[in-house]
């Protein structure tokens, strides 16, 4: 129930449920952690690309304004 509430408040939250009981496989735990990290890196790259694209657009607009002057 807590994960649903956190995702409702922050849809971009990177959350992974990992079982740490005696019956849980270590391989399964590691795979879930690796998947969570992979998603985090992918989201970070996407944010960086969007930021760079936005910065490029602003730079292009500034160049056009200076040409018009």
Predicted model as a PDB file, atoms N, CA, C, CB and O in Angstrom, pLDDT in the B-factor column:
MODEL        1                                                                  
ATOM      1  N   UNK A   1       0.802  -1.191   0.000  1.00 81.00           N  
ATOM      2  CA  UNK A   1       0.000   0.000   0.000  1.00 81.00           C  
ATOM      3  C   UNK A   1       0.849   1.262   0.000  1.00 81.00           C  
ATOM      4  CB  UNK A   1      -0.915  -0.006   1.180  1.00 81.00           C  
ATOM      5  O   UNK A   1       0.432   2.281  -0.550  1.00 81.00           O  
ATOM      6  N   UNK A   2       2.027   1.217   0.602  1.00 90.00           N  
ATOM      7  CA  UNK A   2       2.870   2.406   0.697  1.00 90.00           C  
ATOM      8  C   UNK A   2       3.413   2.786  -0.681  1.00 90.00           C  
ATOM      9  CB  UNK A   2       4.031   2.169   1.685  1.00 90.00           C  
ATOM     10  O   UNK A   2       3.468   3.969  -1.014  1.00 90.00           O  
ATOM     11  N   UNK A   3       3.809   1.808  -1.475  1.00 90.00           N  
ATOM     12  CA  UNK A   3       4.367   2.078  -2.793  1.00 90.00           C  
ATOM     13  C   UNK A   3       3.337   2.787  -3.667  1.00 90.00           C  
ATOM     14  CB  UNK A   3       4.835   0.774  -3.461  1.00 90.00           C  
ATOM     15  O   UNK A   3       3.685   3.724  -4.387  1.00 90.00           O  
ATOM     16  N   UNK A   4       2.081   2.359  -3.619  1.00 91.00           N  
ATOM     17  CA  UNK A   4       1.036   3.007  -4.411  1.00 91.00           C  
ATOM     18  C   UNK A   4       0.878   4.472  -4.023  1.00 91.00           C  
ATOM     19  CB  UNK A   4      -0.296   2.275  -4.237  1.00 91.00           C  
ATOM     20  O   UNK A   4       0.714   5.328  -4.892  1.00 91.00           O  
ATOM     21  N   UNK A   5       0.926   4.762  -2.754  1.00 93.00           N  
ATOM     22  CA  UNK A   5       0.790   6.137  -2.272  1.00 93.00           C  
ATOM     23  C   UNK A   5       1.971   6.991  -2.737  1.00 93.00           C  
ATOM     24  CB  UNK A   5       0.687   6.161  -0.734  1.00 93.00           C  
ATOM     25  O   UNK A   5       1.780   8.123  -3.183  1.00 93.00           O  
ATOM     26  N   UNK A   6       3.185   6.457  -2.634  1.00 93.00           N  
ATOM     27  CA  UNK A   6       4.372   7.197  -3.072  1.00 93.00           C  
ATOM     28  C   UNK A   6       4.301   7.467  -4.574  1.00 93.00           C  
ATOM     29  CB  UNK A   6       5.664   6.414  -2.725  1.00 93.00           C  
ATOM     30  O   UNK A   6       4.599   8.575  -5.020  1.00 93.00           O  
ATOM     31  N   UNK A   7       3.912   6.467  -5.347  1.00 90.00           N  
ATOM     32  CA  UNK A   7       3.802   6.660  -6.806  1.00 90.00           C  
ATOM     33  C   UNK A   7       2.699   7.643  -7.156  1.00 90.00           C  
ATOM     34  CB  UNK A   7       3.540   5.322  -7.505  1.00 90.00           C  
ATOM     35  O   UNK A   7       2.811   8.374  -8.140  1.00 90.00           O  
ATOM     36  N   UNK A   8       1.634   7.668  -6.364  1.00 93.00           N  
ATOM     37  CA  UNK A   8       0.568   8.639  -6.616  1.00 93.00           C  
ATOM     38  C   UNK A   8       1.082  10.056  -6.377  1.00 93.00           C  
ATOM     39  CB  UNK A   8      -0.658   8.350  -5.717  1.00 93.00           C  
ATOM     40  O   UNK A   8       0.720  10.980  -7.106  1.00 93.00           O  
ATOM     41  N   UNK A   9       1.920  10.229  -5.363  1.00 95.00           N  
ATOM     42  CA  UNK A   9       2.475  11.545  -5.052  1.00 95.00           C  
ATOM     43  C   UNK A   9       3.615  11.925  -5.993  1.00 95.00           C  
ATOM     44  CB  UNK A   9       2.963  11.577  -3.615  1.00 95.00           C  
ATOM     45  O   UNK A   9       3.804  13.100  -6.304  1.00 95.00           O  
ATOM     46  N   UNK A  10       4.377  10.921  -6.445  1.00 92.00           N  
ATOM     47  CA  UNK A  10       5.524  11.174  -7.313  1.00 92.00           C  
ATOM     48  C   UNK A  10       5.604  10.070  -8.369  1.00 92.00           C  
ATOM     49  CB  UNK A  10       6.846  11.250  -6.485  1.00 92.00           C  
ATOM     50  O   UNK A  10       6.279   9.060  -8.168  1.00 92.00           O  
ATOM     51  N   UNK A  11       4.909  10.269  -9.498  1.00 88.00           N  
ATOM     52  CA  UNK A  11       4.848   9.217 -10.523  1.00 88.00           C  
ATOM     53  C   UNK A  11       6.205   8.804 -11.094  1.00 88.00           C  
ATOM     54  CB  UNK A  11       3.978   9.673 -11.644  1.00 88.00           C  
ATOM     55  O   UNK A  11       6.339   7.697 -11.616  1.00 88.00           O  
ATOM     56  N   UNK A  12       7.196   9.662 -11.003  1.00 86.00           N  
ATOM     57  CA  UNK A  12       8.504   9.317 -11.559  1.00 86.00           C  
ATOM     58  C   UNK A  12       9.419   8.622 -10.549  1.00 86.00           C  
ATOM     59  CB  UNK A  12       9.181  10.563 -12.075  1.00 86.00           C  
ATOM     60  O   UNK A  12      10.583   8.358 -10.851  1.00 86.00           O  
ATOM     61  N   UNK A  13       8.907   8.327  -9.365  1.00 88.00           N  
ATOM     62  CA  UNK A  13       9.719   7.653  -8.341  1.00 88.00           C  
ATOM     63  C   UNK A  13      10.146   6.272  -8.834  1.00 88.00           C  
ATOM     64  CB  UNK A  13       8.931   7.530  -7.007  1.00 88.00           C  
ATOM     65  O   UNK A  13       9.348   5.530  -9.406  1.00 88.00           O  
ATOM     66  N   UNK A  14      11.407   5.944  -8.604  1.00 89.00           N  
ATOM     67  CA  UNK A  14      11.957   4.656  -9.006  1.00 89.00           C  
ATOM     68  C   UNK A  14      11.966   3.760  -7.768  1.00 89.00           C  
ATOM     69  CB  UNK A  14      13.402   4.809  -9.625  1.00 89.00           C  
ATOM     70  O   UNK A  14      12.850   3.871  -6.917  1.00 89.00           O  
ATOM     71  N   UNK A  15      10.986   2.881  -7.677  1.00 90.00           N  
ATOM     72  CA  UNK A  15      10.798   2.050  -6.481  1.00 90.00           C  
ATOM     73  C   UNK A  15      10.821   0.579  -6.879  1.00 90.00           C  
ATOM     74  CB  UNK A  15       9.462   2.400  -5.759  1.00 90.00           C  
ATOM     75  O   UNK A  15      10.223   0.188  -7.881  1.00 90.00           O  
ATOM     76  N   UNK A  16      11.509  -0.222  -6.092  1.00 89.00           N  
ATOM     77  CA  UNK A  16      11.532  -1.666  -6.331  1.00 89.00           C  
ATOM     78  C   UNK A  16      11.269  -2.391  -5.017  1.00 89.00           C  
ATOM     79  CB  UNK A  16      12.893  -2.113  -6.946  1.00 89.00           C  
ATOM     80  O   UNK A  16      11.900  -2.105  -3.999  1.00 89.00           O  
ATOM     81  N   UNK A  17      10.337  -3.327  -5.051  1.00 87.00           N  
ATOM     82  CA  UNK A  17      10.059  -4.151  -3.881  1.00 87.00           C  
ATOM     83  C   UNK A  17      11.003  -5.353  -3.913  1.00 87.00           C  
ATOM     84  CB  UNK A  17       8.555  -4.608  -3.847  1.00 87.00           C  
ATOM     85  O   UNK A  17      11.010  -6.127  -4.870  1.00 87.00           O  
ATOM     86  N   UNK A  18      11.794  -5.496  -2.857  1.00 88.00           N  
ATOM     87  CA  UNK A  18      12.781  -6.576  -2.804  1.00 88.00           C  
ATOM     88  C   UNK A  18      12.551  -7.385  -1.532  1.00 88.00           C  
ATOM     89  CB  UNK A  18      14.243  -6.013  -2.852  1.00 88.00           C  
ATOM     90  O   UNK A  18      12.581  -6.843  -0.427  1.00 88.00           O  
ATOM     91  N   UNK A  19      12.321  -8.688  -1.697  1.00 83.00           N  
ATOM     92  CA  UNK A  19      12.079  -9.574  -0.560  1.00 83.00           C  
ATOM     93  C   UNK A  19      13.395  -9.962   0.100  1.00 83.00           C  
ATOM     94  CB  UNK A  19      11.313 -10.832  -1.006  1.00 83.00           C  
ATOM     95  O   UNK A  19      14.328 -10.410  -0.566  1.00 83.00           O  
ATOM     96  N   UNK A  20      13.457  -9.788   1.404  1.00 82.00           N  
ATOM     97  CA  UNK A  20      14.659 -10.165   2.158  1.00 82.00           C  
ATOM     98  C   UNK A  20      14.334 -11.216   3.217  1.00 82.00           C  
ATOM     99  CB  UNK A  20      15.290  -8.926   2.821  1.00 82.00           C  
ATOM    100  O   UNK A  20      14.866 -11.174   4.326  1.00 82.00           O  
ATOM    101  N   UNK A  21      13.474 -12.139   2.876  1.00 83.00           N  
ATOM    102  CA  UNK A  21      13.163 -13.208   3.814  1.00 83.00           C  
ATOM    103  C   UNK A  21      13.991 -14.442   3.469  1.00 83.00           C  
ATOM    104  CB  UNK A  21      11.649 -13.538   3.794  1.00 83.00           C  
ATOM    105  O   UNK A  21      14.584 -14.497   2.392  1.00 83.00           O  
ATOM    106  N   UNK A  22      14.043 -15.417   4.343  1.00 84.00           N  
ATOM    107  CA  UNK A  22      14.891 -16.593   4.099  1.00 84.00           C  
ATOM    108  C   UNK A  22      14.545 -17.356   2.824  1.00 84.00           C  
ATOM    109  CB  UNK A  22      14.793 -17.529   5.265  1.00 84.00           C  
ATOM    110  O   UNK A  22      15.404 -18.052   2.281  1.00 84.00           O  
ATOM    111  N   UNK A  23      13.325 -17.245   2.337  1.00 83.00           N  
ATOM    112  CA  UNK A  23      12.924 -17.971   1.140  1.00 83.00           C  
ATOM    113  C   UNK A  23      13.253 -17.237  -0.151  1.00 83.00           C  
ATOM    114  CB  UNK A  23      11.461 -18.250   1.191  1.00 83.00           C  
ATOM    115  O   UNK A  23      13.097 -17.794  -1.238  1.00 83.00           O  
ATOM    116  N   UNK A  24      13.706 -15.995  -0.043  1.00 79.00           N  
ATOM    117  CA  UNK A  24      13.984 -15.204  -1.243  1.00 79.00           C  
ATOM    118  C   UNK A  24      15.349 -15.571  -1.817  1.00 79.00           C  
ATOM    119  CB  UNK A  24      13.926 -13.694  -0.927  1.00 79.00           C  
ATOM    120  O   UNK A  24      16.328 -15.713  -1.084  1.00 79.00           O  
ATOM    121  N   UNK A  25      15.394 -15.720  -3.108  1.00 89.00           N  
ATOM    122  CA  UNK A  25      16.634 -16.054  -3.799  1.00 89.00           C  
ATOM    123  C   UNK A  25      17.523 -14.815  -3.896  1.00 89.00           C  
ATOM    124  CB  UNK A  25      16.340 -16.626  -5.208  1.00 89.00           C  
ATOM    125  O   UNK A  25      17.050 -13.724  -4.214  1.00 89.00           O  
ATOM    126  N   UNK A  26      18.820 -14.996  -3.618  1.00 90.00           N  
ATOM    127  CA  UNK A  26      19.767 -13.881  -3.716  1.00 90.00           C  
ATOM    128  C   UNK A  26      19.850 -13.380  -5.157  1.00 90.00           C  
ATOM    129  CB  UNK A  26      21.167 -14.307  -3.215  1.00 90.00           C  
ATOM    130  O   UNK A  26      19.969 -12.179  -5.399  1.00 90.00           O  
ATOM    131  N   UNK A  27      19.786 -14.301  -6.097  1.00 91.00           N  
ATOM    132  CA  UNK A  27      19.848 -13.924  -7.512  1.00 91.00           C  
ATOM    133  C   UNK A  27      18.656 -13.035  -7.865  1.00 91.00           C  
ATOM    134  CB  UNK A  27      19.873 -15.185  -8.419  1.00 91.00           C  
ATOM    135  O   UNK A  27      18.810 -12.040  -8.572  1.00 91.00           O  
ATOM    136  N   UNK A  28      17.480 -13.390  -7.378  1.00 90.00           N  
ATOM    137  CA  UNK A  28      16.290 -12.595  -7.637  1.00 90.00           C  
ATOM    138  C   UNK A  28      16.437 -11.196  -7.024  1.00 90.00           C  
ATOM    139  CB  UNK A  28      15.039 -13.302  -7.076  1.00 90.00           C  
ATOM    140  O   UNK A  28      16.063 -10.202  -7.645  1.00 90.00           O  
ATOM    141  N   UNK A  29      16.976 -11.126  -5.820  1.00 91.00           N  
ATOM    142  CA  UNK A  29      17.188  -9.831  -5.173  1.00 91.00           C  
ATOM    143  C   UNK A  29      18.141  -8.965  -5.997  1.00 91.00           C  
ATOM    144  CB  UNK A  29      17.742 -10.025  -3.749  1.00 91.00           C  
ATOM    145  O   UNK A  29      17.865  -7.792  -6.247  1.00 91.00           O  
ATOM    146  N   UNK A  30      19.251  -9.547  -6.410  1.00 93.00           N  
ATOM    147  CA  UNK A  30      20.237  -8.804  -7.199  1.00 93.00           C  
ATOM    148  C   UNK A  30      19.662  -8.358  -8.544  1.00 93.00           C  
ATOM    149  CB  UNK A  30      21.484  -9.661  -7.425  1.00 93.00           C  
ATOM    150  O   UNK A  30      19.921  -7.240  -8.988  1.00 93.00           O  
ATOM    151  N   UNK A  31      18.891  -9.218  -9.185  1.00 93.00           N  
ATOM    152  CA  UNK A  31      18.286  -8.854 -10.464  1.00 93.00           C  
ATOM    153  C   UNK A  31      17.317  -7.686 -10.318  1.00 93.00           C  
ATOM    154  CB  UNK A  31      17.565 -10.053 -11.063  1.00 93.00           C  
ATOM    155  O   UNK A  31      17.274  -6.802 -11.174  1.00 93.00           O  
ATOM    156  N   UNK A  32      16.540  -7.680  -9.241  1.00 92.00           N  
ATOM    157  CA  UNK A  32      15.615  -6.566  -9.009  1.00 92.00           C  
ATOM    158  C   UNK A  32      16.378  -5.265  -8.775  1.00 92.00           C  
ATOM    159  CB  UNK A  32      14.699  -6.865  -7.806  1.00 92.00           C  
ATOM    160  O   UNK A  32      15.989  -4.211  -9.278  1.00 92.00           O  
ATOM    161  N   UNK A  33      17.454  -5.343  -8.020  1.00 94.00           N  
ATOM    162  CA  UNK A  33      18.270  -4.146  -7.758  1.00 94.00           C  
ATOM    163  C   UNK A  33      18.908  -3.653  -9.057  1.00 94.00           C  
ATOM    164  CB  UNK A  33      19.369  -4.448  -6.697  1.00 94.00           C  
ATOM    165  O   UNK A  33      18.915  -2.453  -9.331  1.00 94.00           O  
ATOM    166  N   UNK A  34      19.444  -4.582  -9.857  1.00 96.00           N  
ATOM    167  CA  UNK A  34      20.056  -4.196 -11.134  1.00 96.00           C  
ATOM    168  C   UNK A  34      19.025  -3.568 -12.077  1.00 96.00           C  
ATOM    169  CB  UNK A  34      20.706  -5.419 -11.806  1.00 96.00           C  
ATOM    170  O   UNK A  34      19.328  -2.596 -12.768  1.00 96.00           O  
ATOM    171  N   UNK A  35      17.826  -4.114 -12.107  1.00 94.00           N  
ATOM    172  CA  UNK A  35      16.771  -3.561 -12.941  1.00 94.00           C  
ATOM    173  C   UNK A  35      16.402  -2.146 -12.484  1.00 94.00           C  
ATOM    174  CB  UNK A  35      15.535  -4.473 -12.911  1.00 94.00           C  
ATOM    175  O   UNK A  35      16.189  -1.259 -13.310  1.00 94.00           O  
ATOM    176  N   UNK A  36      16.329  -1.941 -11.167  1.00 93.00           N  
ATOM    177  CA  UNK A  36      16.014  -0.629 -10.624  1.00 93.00           C  
ATOM    178  C   UNK A  36      17.102   0.377 -11.023  1.00 93.00           C  
ATOM    179  CB  UNK A  36      15.871  -0.698  -9.084  1.00 93.00           C  
ATOM    180  O   UNK A  36      16.791   1.497 -11.427  1.00 93.00           O  
ATOM    181  N   UNK A  37      18.373  -0.021 -10.910  1.00 95.00           N  
ATOM    182  CA  UNK A  37      19.475   0.864 -11.287  1.00 95.00           C  
ATOM    183  C   UNK A  37      19.470   1.150 -12.785  1.00 95.00           C  
ATOM    184  CB  UNK A  37      20.814   0.250 -10.877  1.00 95.00           C  
ATOM    185  O   UNK A  37      19.726   2.278 -13.207  1.00 95.00           O  
ATOM    186  N   UNK A  38      19.183   0.142 -13.578  1.00 95.00           N  
ATOM    187  CA  UNK A  38      19.111   0.327 -15.023  1.00 95.00           C  
ATOM    188  C   UNK A  38      18.034   1.342 -15.382  1.00 95.00           C  
ATOM    189  CB  UNK A  38      18.836  -1.008 -15.722  1.00 95.00           C  
ATOM    190  O   UNK A  38      18.249   2.208 -16.230  1.00 95.00           O  
ATOM    191  N   UNK A  39      16.891   1.236 -14.746  1.00 92.00           N  
ATOM    192  CA  UNK A  39      15.808   2.192 -14.983  1.00 92.00           C  
ATOM    193  C   UNK A  39      16.207   3.592 -14.545  1.00 92.00           C  
ATOM    194  CB  UNK A  39      14.539   1.757 -14.249  1.00 92.00           C  
ATOM    195  O   UNK A  39      15.884   4.573 -15.216  1.00 92.00           O  
ATOM    196  N   UNK A  40      16.906   3.687 -13.424  1.00 93.00           N  
ATOM    197  CA  UNK A  40      17.350   4.992 -12.932  1.00 93.00           C  
ATOM    198  C   UNK A  40      18.311   5.648 -13.916  1.00 93.00           C  
ATOM    199  CB  UNK A  40      18.018   4.848 -11.558  1.00 93.00           C  
ATOM    200  O   UNK A  40      18.185   6.839 -14.201  1.00 93.00           O  
ATOM    201  N   UNK A  41      19.270   4.886 -14.437  1.00 94.00           N  
ATOM    202  CA  UNK A  41      20.222   5.436 -15.403  1.00 94.00           C  
ATOM    203  C   UNK A  41      19.531   5.837 -16.703  1.00 94.00           C  
ATOM    204  CB  UNK A  41      21.327   4.422 -15.692  1.00 94.00           C  
ATOM    205  O   UNK A  41      19.862   6.863 -17.299  1.00 94.00           O  
ATOM    206  N   UNK A  42      18.565   5.019 -17.142  1.00 94.00           N  
ATOM    207  CA  UNK A  42      17.823   5.328 -18.360  1.00 94.00           C  
ATOM    208  C   UNK A  42      17.024   6.624 -18.179  1.00 94.00           C  
ATOM    209  CB  UNK A  42      16.881   4.158 -18.733  1.00 94.00           C  
ATOM    210  O   UNK A  42      17.003   7.466 -19.076  1.00 94.00           O  
ATOM    211  N   UNK A  43      16.379   6.785 -17.042  1.00 91.00           N  
ATOM    212  CA  UNK A  43      15.611   7.997 -16.770  1.00 91.00           C  
ATOM    213  C   UNK A  43      16.520   9.218 -16.659  1.00 91.00           C  
ATOM    214  CB  UNK A  43      14.798   7.832 -15.488  1.00 91.00           C  
ATOM    215  O   UNK A  43      16.163  10.303 -17.118  1.00 91.00           O  
ATOM    216  N   UNK A  44      17.685   9.046 -16.056  1.00 92.00           N  
ATOM    217  CA  UNK A  44      18.637  10.145 -15.938  1.00 92.00           C  
ATOM    218  C   UNK A  44      19.112  10.589 -17.315  1.00 92.00           C  
ATOM    219  CB  UNK A  44      19.833   9.733 -15.069  1.00 92.00           C  
ATOM    220  O   UNK A  44      19.185  11.787 -17.591  1.00 92.00           O  
ATOM    221  N   UNK A  45      19.432   9.636 -18.176  1.00 94.00           N  
ATOM    222  CA  UNK A  45      19.873   9.947 -19.537  1.00 94.00           C  
ATOM    223  C   UNK A  45      18.777  10.694 -20.286  1.00 94.00           C  
ATOM    224  CB  UNK A  45      20.260   8.658 -20.295  1.00 94.00           C  
ATOM    225  O   UNK A  45      19.052  11.659 -20.999  1.00 94.00           O  
ATOM    226  N   UNK A  46      17.533  10.243 -20.123  1.00 92.00           N  
ATOM    227  CA  UNK A  46      16.403  10.892 -20.792  1.00 92.00           C  
ATOM    228  C   UNK A  46      16.261  12.337 -20.313  1.00 92.00           C  
ATOM    229  CB  UNK A  46      15.093  10.108 -20.534  1.00 92.00           C  
ATOM    230  O   UNK A  46      16.045  13.237 -21.125  1.00 92.00           O  
ATOM    231  N   UNK A  47      16.380  12.567 -19.008  1.00 91.00           N  
ATOM    232  CA  UNK A  47      16.291  13.918 -18.461  1.00 91.00           C  
ATOM    233  C   UNK A  47      17.423  14.799 -18.983  1.00 91.00           C  
ATOM    234  CB  UNK A  47      16.321  13.876 -16.932  1.00 91.00           C  
ATOM    235  O   UNK A  47      17.199  15.964 -19.314  1.00 91.00           O  
ATOM    236  N   UNK A  48      18.627  14.255 -19.058  1.00 93.00           N  
ATOM    237  CA  UNK A  48      19.777  15.018 -19.562  1.00 93.00           C  
ATOM    238  C   UNK A  48      19.568  15.382 -21.034  1.00 93.00           C  
ATOM    239  CB  UNK A  48      21.090  14.208 -19.389  1.00 93.00           C  
ATOM    240  O   UNK A  48      19.873  16.501 -21.446  1.00 93.00           O  
ATOM    241  N   UNK A  49      19.051  14.442 -21.824  1.00 92.00           N  
ATOM    242  CA  UNK A  49      18.796  14.702 -23.239  1.00 92.00           C  
ATOM    243  C   UNK A  49      17.729  15.788 -23.416  1.00 92.00           C  
ATOM    244  CB  UNK A  49      18.360  13.408 -23.948  1.00 92.00           C  
ATOM    245  O   UNK A  49      17.861  16.661 -24.273  1.00 92.00           O  
ATOM    246  N   UNK A  50      16.677  15.726 -22.603  1.00 91.00           N  
ATOM    247  CA  UNK A  50      15.619  16.729 -22.676  1.00 91.00           C  
ATOM    248  C   UNK A  50      16.143  18.102 -22.277  1.00 91.00           C  
ATOM    249  CB  UNK A  50      14.442  16.332 -21.781  1.00 91.00           C  
ATOM    250  O   UNK A  50      15.793  19.110 -22.891  1.00 91.00           O  
ATOM    251  N   UNK A  51      16.977  18.139 -21.253  1.00 90.00           N  
ATOM    252  CA  UNK A  51      17.553  19.404 -20.806  1.00 90.00           C  
ATOM    253  C   UNK A  51      18.467  19.991 -21.885  1.00 90.00           C  
ATOM    254  CB  UNK A  51      18.333  19.205 -19.492  1.00 90.00           C  
ATOM    255  O   UNK A  51      18.428  21.194 -22.142  1.00 90.00           O  
ATOM    256  N   UNK A  52      19.279  19.153 -22.508  1.00 89.00           N  
ATOM    257  CA  UNK A  52      20.178  19.609 -23.564  1.00 89.00           C  
ATOM    258  C   UNK A  52      19.369  20.120 -24.756  1.00 89.00           C  
ATOM    259  CB  UNK A  52      21.128  18.469 -24.002  1.00 89.00           C  
ATOM    260  O   UNK A  52      19.724  21.133 -25.359  1.00 89.00           O  
ATOM    261  N   UNK A  53      18.301  19.434 -25.092  1.00 87.00           N  
ATOM    262  CA  UNK A  53      17.451  19.853 -26.205  1.00 87.00           C  
ATOM    263  C   UNK A  53      16.815  21.210 -25.905  1.00 87.00           C  
ATOM    264  CB  UNK A  53      16.358  18.796 -26.483  1.00 87.00           C  
ATOM    265  O   UNK A  53      16.761  22.080 -26.774  1.00 87.00           O  
ATOM    266  N   UNK A  54      16.338  21.388 -24.685  1.00 81.00           N  
ATOM    267  CA  UNK A  54      15.736  22.653 -24.270  1.00 81.00           C  
ATOM    268  C   UNK A  54      16.768  23.773 -24.331  1.00 81.00           C  
ATOM    269  CB  UNK A  54      15.152  22.538 -22.846  1.00 81.00           C  
ATOM    270  O   UNK A  54      16.466  24.868 -24.805  1.00 81.00           O  
ATOM    271  N   UNK A  55      17.977  23.511 -23.858  1.00 83.00           N  
ATOM    272  CA  UNK A  55      19.053  24.502 -23.876  1.00 83.00           C  
ATOM    273  C   UNK A  55      19.418  24.879 -25.312  1.00 83.00           C  
ATOM    274  CB  UNK A  55      20.292  23.964 -23.135  1.00 83.00           C  
ATOM    275  O   UNK A  55      19.647  26.051 -25.610  1.00 83.00           O  
ATOM    276  N   UNK A  56      19.471  23.883 -26.200  1.00 77.00           N  
ATOM    277  CA  UNK A  56      19.769  24.143 -27.610  1.00 77.00           C  
ATOM    278  C   UNK A  56      18.689  25.015 -28.245  1.00 77.00           C  
ATOM    279  CB  UNK A  56      19.901  22.822 -28.383  1.00 77.00           C  
ATOM    280  O   UNK A  56      18.995  25.919 -29.023  1.00 77.00           O  
ATOM    281  N   UNK A  57      17.426  24.746 -27.914  1.00 75.00           N  
ATOM    282  CA  UNK A  57      16.323  25.535 -28.463  1.00 75.00           C  
ATOM    283  C   UNK A  57      16.431  26.987 -27.997  1.00 75.00           C  
ATOM    284  CB  UNK A  57      14.959  24.935 -28.044  1.00 75.00           C  
ATOM    285  O   UNK A  57      16.232  27.910 -28.787  1.00 75.00           O  
ATOM    286  N   UNK A  58      16.747  27.189 -26.715  1.00 73.00           N  
ATOM    287  CA  UNK A  58      16.884  28.544 -26.177  1.00 73.00           C  
ATOM    288  C   UNK A  58      18.054  29.258 -26.836  1.00 73.00           C  
ATOM    289  CB  UNK A  58      17.074  28.507 -24.648  1.00 73.00           C  
ATOM    290  O   UNK A  58      17.967  30.453 -27.121  1.00 73.00           O  
ATOM    291  N   UNK A  59      19.133  28.552 -27.078  1.00 75.00           N  
ATOM    292  CA  UNK A  59      20.309  29.124 -27.726  1.00 75.00           C  
ATOM    293  C   UNK A  59      19.975  29.546 -29.158  1.00 75.00           C  
ATOM    294  CB  UNK A  59      21.476  28.112 -27.721  1.00 75.00           C  
ATOM    295  O   UNK A  59      20.385  30.615 -29.608  1.00 75.00           O  
ATOM    296  N   UNK A  60      19.222  28.694 -29.871  1.00 72.00           N  
ATOM    297  CA  UNK A  60      18.816  29.008 -31.241  1.00 72.00           C  
ATOM    298  C   UNK A  60      17.916  30.245 -31.272  1.00 72.00           C  
ATOM    299  CB  UNK A  60      18.090  27.806 -31.874  1.00 72.00           C  
ATOM    300  O   UNK A  60      18.038  31.088 -32.161  1.00 72.00           O  
ATOM    301  N   UNK A  61      17.008  30.344 -30.291  1.00 72.00           N  
ATOM    302  CA  UNK A  61      16.122  31.506 -30.222  1.00 72.00           C  
ATOM    303  C   UNK A  61      16.932  32.779 -29.968  1.00 72.00           C  
ATOM    304  CB  UNK A  61      15.059  31.314 -29.116  1.00 72.00           C  
ATOM    305  O   UNK A  61      16.645  33.818 -30.563  1.00 72.00           O  
ATOM    306  N   UNK A  62      17.916  32.714 -29.110  1.00 70.00           N  
ATOM    307  CA  UNK A  62      18.751  33.873 -28.810  1.00 70.00           C  
ATOM    308  C   UNK A  62      19.534  34.308 -30.044  1.00 70.00           C  
ATOM    309  CB  UNK A  62      19.713  33.557 -27.656  1.00 70.00           C  
ATOM    310  O   UNK A  62      19.691  35.505 -30.285  1.00 70.00           O  
ATOM    311  N   UNK A  63      20.023  33.353 -30.826  1.00 71.00           N  
ATOM    312  CA  UNK A  63      20.753  33.668 -32.054  1.00 71.00           C  
ATOM    313  C   UNK A  63      19.850  34.377 -33.057  1.00 71.00           C  
ATOM    314  CB  UNK A  63      21.334  32.391 -32.677  1.00 71.00           C  
ATOM    315  O   UNK A  63      20.263  35.336 -33.708  1.00 71.00           O  
ATOM    316  N   UNK A  64      18.607  33.894 -33.176  1.00 72.00           N  
ATOM    317  CA  UNK A  64      17.667  34.516 -34.097  1.00 72.00           C  
ATOM    318  C   UNK A  64      17.334  35.948 -33.673  1.00 72.00           C  
ATOM    319  CB  UNK A  64      16.392  33.684 -34.185  1.00 72.00           C  
ATOM    320  O   UNK A  64      17.221  36.834 -34.519  1.00 72.00           O  
ATOM    321  N   UNK A  65      17.178  36.172 -32.386  1.00 71.00           N  
ATOM    322  CA  UNK A  65      16.884  37.510 -31.877  1.00 71.00           C  
ATOM    323  C   UNK A  65      18.057  38.439 -32.160  1.00 71.00           C  
ATOM    324  CB  UNK A  65      16.579  37.467 -30.360  1.00 71.00           C  
ATOM    325  O   UNK A  65      17.849  39.582 -32.569  1.00 71.00           O  
ATOM    326  N   UNK A  66      19.286  37.973 -31.950  1.00 71.00           N  
ATOM    327  CA  UNK A  66      20.456  38.822 -32.177  1.00 71.00           C  
ATOM    328  C   UNK A  66      20.640  39.120 -33.667  1.00 71.00           C  
ATOM    329  CB  UNK A  66      21.718  38.152 -31.613  1.00 71.00           C  
ATOM    330  O   UNK A  66      21.119  40.196 -34.024  1.00 71.00           O  
ATOM    331  N   UNK A  67      20.264  38.178 -34.542  1.00 73.00           N  
ATOM    332  CA  UNK A  67      20.353  38.416 -35.986  1.00 73.00           C  
ATOM    333  C   UNK A  67      19.345  39.486 -36.416  1.00 73.00           C  
ATOM    334  CB  UNK A  67      20.109  37.102 -36.769  1.00 73.00           C  
ATOM    335  O   UNK A  67      19.626  40.301 -37.294  1.00 73.00           O  
ATOM    336  N   UNK A  68      18.180  39.469 -35.790  1.00 71.00           N  
ATOM    337  CA  UNK A  68      17.114  40.405 -36.141  1.00 71.00           C  
ATOM    338  C   UNK A  68      17.449  41.828 -35.687  1.00 71.00           C  
ATOM    339  CB  UNK A  68      15.789  39.955 -35.519  1.00 71.00           C  
ATOM    340  O   UNK A  68      16.902  42.794 -36.219  1.00 71.00           O  
ATOM    341  N   UNK A  69      18.340  41.959 -34.714  1.00 63.00           N  
ATOM    342  CA  UNK A  69      18.668  43.286 -34.167  1.00 63.00           C  
ATOM    343  C   UNK A  69      19.522  44.093 -35.062  1.00 63.00           C  
ATOM    344  CB  UNK A  69      19.341  43.160 -32.867  1.00 63.00           C  
ATOM    345  O   UNK A  69      19.872  45.224 -34.726  1.00 63.00           O  
TER     346      UNK A  69                                                      
ENDMDL                                                                          
END                                                                             
